[in-house]
């Protein structure tokens, strides 16, 4: 027997910065984190499309865009400036709300970053432009404000979609656990109860082909258990009295009675989910670099804006309105549209490629350093297989029986077995003959 080699691992995603509900440790109450992320993705998507729709008339009413397209006189009408202000106010308060909220969150943590930079830029543009609309001499920056918010909303929408991929991965992990268990009662009978009602010390019955509901120790029965989805090793593990069982693994051909040892957050599966959550919350070096760049750009924007105002007002002796316009221009230009898109795109693309190639990422900083890897050492063959058994060679010790006949008889017997190796033998011969009086003895075989 040999395992067909193929590069295939656990399909896990990684996202960042968000806390997920733990379905495995809460029974099956639902995946609160996944719902939260779905809501956030929908929120960013909705804000982006609404803001983008309003941006079109903002561009049409903006004097600079009109002059650029030669439509200055064609689009003008009485009160158009106030309409432009009203539309821009909607984009600022509705589309820009996540960034305004992020500004207070970052300042509250004393960690100004990208949100602070975006919020300062759009707020400066909006406040100054609003003052110009209602009397101050100068130019409005409404179209810059609207497009900046659109681009940043798009970037965060893309980022949240990648986080949603991570949420689904956690849901898939949590769904390895069955919702019910066969609890063995004191009189020896069994009663189906929800998994969250099982406590340490209870005994549960695991029938052939069922998922193991909890971490425990076998107290009765013999069987083989498939733990591939948890350990990566596709070869079935023989279990007898005293053997340990992992919740989420799949029982083979025999019945087992196990005493519950771990439930909820103490279980092996819950610890795996916690591991993935930690990976999602870890930040890569590129994100830290972008956040540090955002901090310095915030400082630079404020400093350059202040210097611009001082120079034009105090040294060149221009009037206040002219100097203020130059200051706002500098601060709006300093906000990096590309940086706001670059980090979410990197997170989204790396997440998609990792999931596609079956990578479980424990730490995103380590994942980023993976570009320097030159040699990989694997500790077991199970990691490099499809998880399917197949026949590579057939040997006969009788001159009267061909190898094909031996394989035919073996396949016909094993076709009735639930054992994964037996399935591999049965699948190696097309349409094996039917056998009668088949018996599978746990721990011994067919």
Order of alpha helices (4+ residues) and beta strands (2+ residues): beta-alpha-alpha-alpha-alpha-alpha-alpha-alpha-beta-beta-beta-beta-beta-alpha-beta-beta-beta-beta-alpha-alpha-alpha-alpha-alpha-beta-alpha-alpha
